[in-house]
């Protein structure tokens, strides 16, 4: 998965579940890691 798409998906998920602030940042990092570790290959 491209880093741009991964960032957009992680940001969208963090915004929907945690809003902003520390919780949103932690969710963004969690989603970023999960998407990177999942091995999904899109647009490559």
PDB file of N, CA, C and O in Angstrom:
ATOM      1  N   UNK A   1       0.857  -1.168   0.000  1.00  0.00           N
ATOM      2  CA  UNK A   1       0.000   0.000   0.000  1.00  0.00           C
ATOM      3  C   UNK A   1       0.900   1.227   0.000  1.00  0.00           C
ATOM      4  O   UNK A   1       1.875   1.293   0.749  1.00  0.00           O
ATOM      5  N   UNK A   2       0.571   2.189  -0.836  1.00  0.00           N
ATOM      6  CA  UNK A   2       1.400   3.390  -0.890  1.00  0.00           C
ATOM      7  C   UNK A   2       1.280   4.159   0.432  1.00  0.00           C
ATOM      8  O   UNK A   2       0.266   4.081   1.125  1.00  0.00           O
ATOM      9  N   UNK A   3       2.322   4.886   0.754  1.00  0.00           N
ATOM     10  CA  UNK A   3       2.335   5.617   2.025  1.00  0.00           C
ATOM     11  C   UNK A   3       1.268   6.707   2.058  1.00  0.00           C
ATOM     12  O   UNK A   3       0.707   6.993   3.115  1.00  0.00           O
ATOM     13  N   UNK A   4       0.984   7.314   0.908  1.00  0.00           N
ATOM     14  CA  UNK A   4      -0.045   8.352   0.866  1.00  0.00           C
ATOM     15  C   UNK A   4      -1.420   7.757   1.156  1.00  0.00           C
ATOM     16  O   UNK A   4      -2.171   8.286   1.974  1.00  0.00           O
ATOM     17  N   UNK A   5      -1.742   6.664   0.488  1.00  0.00           N
ATOM     18  CA  UNK A   5      -3.030   6.015   0.717  1.00  0.00           C
ATOM     19  C   UNK A   5      -3.120   5.487   2.141  1.00  0.00           C
ATOM     20  O   UNK A   5      -4.162   5.601   2.786  1.00  0.00           O
ATOM     21  N   UNK A   6      -2.038   4.914   2.629  1.00  0.00           N
ATOM     22  CA  UNK A   6      -1.994   4.412   4.005  1.00  0.00           C
ATOM     23  C   UNK A   6      -2.232   5.539   5.006  1.00  0.00           C
ATOM     24  O   UNK A   6      -2.957   5.358   5.985  1.00  0.00           O
ATOM     25  N   UNK A   7      -1.630   6.697   4.768  1.00  0.00           N
ATOM     26  CA  UNK A   7      -1.826   7.844   5.644  1.00  0.00           C
ATOM     27  C   UNK A   7      -3.251   8.362   5.609  1.00  0.00           C
ATOM     28  O   UNK A   7      -3.809   8.733   6.641  1.00  0.00           O
ATOM     29  N   UNK A   8      -3.845   8.387   4.413  1.00  0.00           N
ATOM     30  CA  UNK A   8      -5.226   8.850   4.297  1.00  0.00           C
ATOM     31  C   UNK A   8      -6.191   7.925   5.021  1.00  0.00           C
ATOM     32  O   UNK A   8      -7.087   8.386   5.728  1.00  0.00           O
ATOM     33  N   UNK A   9      -6.010   6.626   4.845  1.00  0.00           N
ATOM     34  CA  UNK A   9      -6.892   5.658   5.508  1.00  0.00           C
ATOM     35  C   UNK A   9      -6.700   5.710   7.017  1.00  0.00           C
ATOM     36  O   UNK A   9      -7.674   5.676   7.769  1.00  0.00           O
ATOM     37  N   UNK A  10      -5.456   5.791   7.460  1.00  0.00           N
ATOM     38  CA  UNK A  10      -5.191   5.862   8.902  1.00  0.00           C
ATOM     39  C   UNK A  10      -5.752   7.151   9.495  1.00  0.00           C
ATOM     40  O   UNK A  10      -6.313   7.134  10.591  1.00  0.00           O
ATOM     41  N   UNK A  11      -5.608   8.264   8.784  1.00  0.00           N
ATOM     42  CA  UNK A  11      -6.148   9.532   9.262  1.00  0.00           C
ATOM     43  C   UNK A  11      -7.665   9.531   9.322  1.00  0.00           C
ATOM     44  O   UNK A  11      -8.251  10.048  10.273  1.00  0.00           O
ATOM     45  N   UNK A  12      -8.305   8.953   8.311  1.00  0.00           N
ATOM     46  CA  UNK A  12      -9.765   8.872   8.290  1.00  0.00           C
ATOM     47  C   UNK A  12     -10.263   8.022   9.454  1.00  0.00           C
ATOM     48  O   UNK A  12     -11.205   8.406  10.146  1.00  0.00           O
ATOM     49  N   UNK A  13      -9.628   6.861   9.672  1.00  0.00           N
ATOM     50  CA  UNK A  13     -10.036   5.984  10.774  1.00  0.00           C
ATOM     51  C   UNK A  13      -9.839   6.642  12.129  1.00  0.00           C
ATOM     52  O   UNK A  13     -10.695   6.528  13.007  1.00  0.00           O
ATOM     53  N   UNK A  14      -8.716   7.331  12.304  1.00  0.00           N
ATOM     54  CA  UNK A  14      -8.450   8.007  13.577  1.00  0.00           C
ATOM     55  C   UNK A  14      -9.451   9.131  13.807  1.00  0.00           C
ATOM     56  O   UNK A  14      -9.894   9.347  14.935  1.00  0.00           O
ATOM     57  N   UNK A  15      -9.805   9.839  12.754  1.00  0.00           N
ATOM     58  CA  UNK A  15     -10.775  10.935  12.896  1.00  0.00           C
ATOM     59  C   UNK A  15     -12.153  10.388  13.259  1.00  0.00           C
ATOM     60  O   UNK A  15     -12.834  10.951  14.116  1.00  0.00           O
ATOM     61  N   UNK A  16     -12.566   9.307  12.623  1.00  0.00           N
ATOM     62  CA  UNK A  16     -13.885   8.742  12.887  1.00  0.00           C
ATOM     63  C   UNK A  16     -13.983   8.148  14.292  1.00  0.00           C
ATOM     64  O   UNK A  16     -15.023   8.265  14.940  1.00  0.00           O
ATOM     65  N   UNK A  17     -12.923   7.519  14.761  1.00  0.00           N
ATOM     66  CA  UNK A  17     -12.988   6.826  16.046  1.00  0.00           C
ATOM     67  C   UNK A  17     -12.512   7.665  17.225  1.00  0.00           C
ATOM     68  O   UNK A  17     -13.004   7.492  18.340  1.00  0.00           O
ATOM     69  N   UNK A  18     -11.564   8.571  16.998  1.00  0.00           N
ATOM     70  CA  UNK A  18     -10.986   9.262  18.133  1.00  0.00           C
ATOM     71  C   UNK A  18     -11.030  10.767  18.086  1.00  0.00           C
ATOM     72  O   UNK A  18     -10.693  11.430  19.067  1.00  0.00           O
ATOM     73  N   UNK A  19     -11.439  11.316  16.964  1.00  0.00           N
ATOM     74  CA  UNK A  19     -11.477  12.769  16.862  1.00  0.00           C
ATOM     75  C   UNK A  19     -10.079  13.350  16.760  1.00  0.00           C
ATOM     76  O   UNK A  19      -9.291  12.943  15.907  1.00  0.00           O
ATOM     77  N   UNK A  20      -9.774  14.303  17.632  1.00  0.00           N
ATOM     78  CA  UNK A  20      -8.459  14.940  17.586  1.00  0.00           C
ATOM     79  C   UNK A  20      -7.811  14.835  18.963  1.00  0.00           C
ATOM     80  O   UNK A  20      -8.413  14.322  19.906  1.00  0.00           O
ATOM     81  N   UNK A  21      -6.618  15.311  19.065  1.00  0.00           N
ATOM     82  CA  UNK A  21      -5.894  15.252  20.334  1.00  0.00           C
ATOM     83  C   UNK A  21      -5.043  14.007  20.440  1.00  0.00           C
ATOM     84  O   UNK A  21      -4.705  13.378  19.437  1.00  0.00           O
ATOM     85  N   UNK A  22      -4.705  13.662  21.657  1.00  0.00           N
ATOM     86  CA  UNK A  22      -3.812  12.528  21.904  1.00  0.00           C
ATOM     87  C   UNK A  22      -4.432  11.201  21.465  1.00  0.00           C
ATOM     88  O   UNK A  22      -3.737  10.338  20.929  1.00  0.00           O
ATOM     89  N   UNK A  23      -5.727  11.038  21.690  1.00  0.00           N
ATOM     90  CA  UNK A  23      -6.393   9.804  21.286  1.00  0.00           C
ATOM     91  C   UNK A  23      -6.370   9.609  19.789  1.00  0.00           C
ATOM     92  O   UNK A  23      -6.150   8.498  19.306  1.00  0.00           O
ATOM     93  N   UNK A  24      -6.595  10.681  19.049  1.00  0.00           N
ATOM     94  CA  UNK A  24      -6.556  10.609  17.595  1.00  0.00           C
ATOM     95  C   UNK A  24      -5.168  10.288  17.076  1.00  0.00           C
ATOM     96  O   UNK A  24      -5.011   9.523  16.124  1.00  0.00           O
ATOM     97  N   UNK A  25      -4.162  10.876  17.706  1.00  0.00           N
ATOM     98  CA  UNK A  25      -2.785  10.608  17.301  1.00  0.00           C
ATOM     99  C   UNK A  25      -2.416   9.152  17.557  1.00  0.00           C
ATOM    100  O   UNK A  25      -1.789   8.508  16.716  1.00  0.00           O
ATOM    101  N   UNK A  26      -2.801   8.644  18.705  1.00  0.00           N
ATOM    102  CA  UNK A  26      -2.509   7.235  19.008  1.00  0.00           C
ATOM    103  C   UNK A  26      -3.232   6.299  18.051  1.00  0.00           C
ATOM    104  O   UNK A  26      -2.662   5.300  17.613  1.00  0.00           O
ATOM    105  N   UNK A  27      -4.478   6.612  17.724  1.00  0.00           N
ATOM    106  CA  UNK A  27      -5.210   5.787  16.766  1.00  0.00           C
ATOM    107  C   UNK A  27      -4.583   5.866  15.381  1.00  0.00           C
ATOM    108  O   UNK A  27      -4.492   4.857  14.683  1.00  0.00           O
ATOM    109  N   UNK A  28      -4.150   7.060  14.978  1.00  0.00           N
ATOM    110  CA  UNK A  28      -3.486   7.202  13.680  1.00  0.00           C
ATOM    111  C   UNK A  28      -2.246   6.321  13.614  1.00  0.00           C
ATOM    112  O   UNK A  28      -2.039   5.614  12.628  1.00  0.00           O
ATOM    113  N   UNK A  29      -1.428   6.358  14.648  1.00  0.00           N
ATOM    114  CA  UNK A  29      -0.215   5.540  14.666  1.00  0.00           C
ATOM    115  C   UNK A  29      -0.541   4.051  14.670  1.00  0.00           C
ATOM    116  O   UNK A  29       0.144   3.261  14.019  1.00  0.00           O
ATOM    117  N   UNK A  30      -1.578   3.669  15.397  1.00  0.00           N
ATOM    118  CA  UNK A  30      -1.998   2.272  15.423  1.00  0.00           C
ATOM    119  C   UNK A  30      -2.464   1.822  14.045  1.00  0.00           C
ATOM    120  O   UNK A  30      -2.058   0.764  13.565  1.00  0.00           O
ATOM    121  N   UNK A  31      -3.318   2.624  13.404  1.00  0.00           N
ATOM    122  CA  UNK A  31      -3.801   2.268  12.064  1.00  0.00           C
ATOM    123  C   UNK A  31      -2.666   2.246  11.051  1.00  0.00           C
ATOM    124  O   UNK A  31      -2.630   1.375  10.183  1.00  0.00           O
ATOM    125  N   UNK A  32      -1.737   3.196  11.150  1.00  0.00           N
ATOM    126  CA  UNK A  32      -0.581   3.249  10.245  1.00  0.00           C
ATOM    127  C   UNK A  32       0.211   1.943  10.355  1.00  0.00           C
ATOM    128  O   UNK A  32       0.584   1.348   9.343  1.00  0.00           O
ATOM    129  N   UNK A  33       0.460   1.509  11.575  1.00  0.00           N
ATOM    130  CA  UNK A  33       1.216   0.287  11.804  1.00  0.00           C
ATOM    131  C   UNK A  33       0.443  -0.937  11.306  1.00  0.00           C
ATOM    132  O   UNK A  33       1.011  -1.804  10.642  1.00  0.00           O
ATOM    133  N   UNK A  34      -0.854  -1.007  11.627  1.00  0.00           N
ATOM    134  CA  UNK A  34      -1.657  -2.148  11.206  1.00  0.00           C
ATOM    135  C   UNK A  34      -1.743  -2.255   9.689  1.00  0.00           C
ATOM    136  O   UNK A  34      -1.643  -3.353   9.141  1.00  0.00           O
ATOM    137  N   UNK A  35      -1.927  -1.138   9.012  1.00  0.00           N
ATOM    138  CA  UNK A  35      -1.996  -1.163   7.551  1.00  0.00           C
ATOM    139  C   UNK A  35      -0.667  -1.554   6.938  1.00  0.00           C
ATOM    140  O   UNK A  35      -0.636  -2.239   5.916  1.00  0.00           O
ATOM    141  N   UNK A  36       0.423  -1.135   7.539  1.00  0.00           N
ATOM    142  CA  UNK A  36       1.747  -1.507   7.035  1.00  0.00           C
ATOM    143  C   UNK A  36       2.053  -2.974   7.281  1.00  0.00           C
ATOM    144  O   UNK A  36       2.688  -3.627   6.453  1.00  0.00           O
ATOM    145  N   UNK A  37       1.605  -3.493   8.417  1.00  0.00           N
ATOM    146  CA  UNK A  37       1.891  -4.879   8.771  1.00  0.00           C
ATOM    147  C   UNK A  37       0.943  -5.860   8.085  1.00  0.00           C
ATOM    148  O   UNK A  37       1.221  -7.058   8.039  1.00  0.00           O
ATOM    149  N   UNK A  38      -0.173  -5.362   7.554  1.00  0.00           N
ATOM    150  CA  UNK A  38      -1.164  -6.259   6.960  1.00  0.00           C
ATOM    151  C   UNK A  38      -0.680  -6.859   5.643  1.00  0.00           C
ATOM    152  O   UNK A  38      -1.116  -7.943   5.257  1.00  0.00           O
ATOM    153  N   UNK A  39       0.210  -6.168   4.962  1.00  0.00           N
ATOM    154  CA  UNK A  39       0.731  -6.699   3.709  1.00  0.00           C
ATOM    155  C   UNK A  39      -0.194  -6.515   2.528  1.00  0.00           C
ATOM    156  O   UNK A  39       0.010  -7.135   1.484  1.00  0.00           O
ATOM    157  N   UNK A  40      -1.214  -5.671   2.667  1.00  0.00           N
ATOM    158  CA  UNK A  40      -2.124  -5.402   1.554  1.00  0.00           C
ATOM    159  C   UNK A  40      -1.367  -4.585   0.504  1.00  0.00           C
ATOM    160  O   UNK A  40      -0.796  -3.539   0.810  1.00  0.00           O
ATOM    161  N   UNK A  41      -1.371  -5.070  -0.713  1.00  0.00           N
ATOM    162  CA  UNK A  41      -0.655  -4.390  -1.792  1.00  0.00           C
ATOM    163  C   UNK A  41      -1.667  -3.773  -2.756  1.00  0.00           C
ATOM    164  O   UNK A  41      -2.228  -4.467  -3.603  1.00  0.00           O
ATOM    165  N   UNK A  42      -1.894  -2.477  -2.623  1.00  0.00           N
ATOM    166  CA  UNK A  42      -2.772  -1.753  -3.526  1.00  0.00           C
ATOM    167  C   UNK A  42      -1.977  -0.720  -4.289  1.00  0.00           C
ATOM    168  O   UNK A  42      -1.078  -0.088  -3.734  1.00  0.00           O
ATOM    169  N   UNK A  43      -2.293  -0.545  -5.538  1.00  0.00           N
ATOM    170  CA  UNK A  43      -1.709   0.482  -6.390  1.00  0.00           C
ATOM    171  C   UNK A  43      -0.184   0.390  -6.500  1.00  0.00           C
ATOM    172  O   UNK A  43       0.515   1.403  -6.479  1.00  0.00           O
ATOM    173  N   UNK A  44       0.311  -0.828  -6.615  1.00  0.00           N
ATOM    174  CA  UNK A  44       1.763  -0.966  -6.825  1.00  0.00           C
ATOM    175  C   UNK A  44       2.030  -1.776  -8.036  1.00  0.00           C
ATOM    176  O   UNK A  44       3.189  -2.005  -8.382  1.00  0.00           O
TER     177      UNK A  44
END
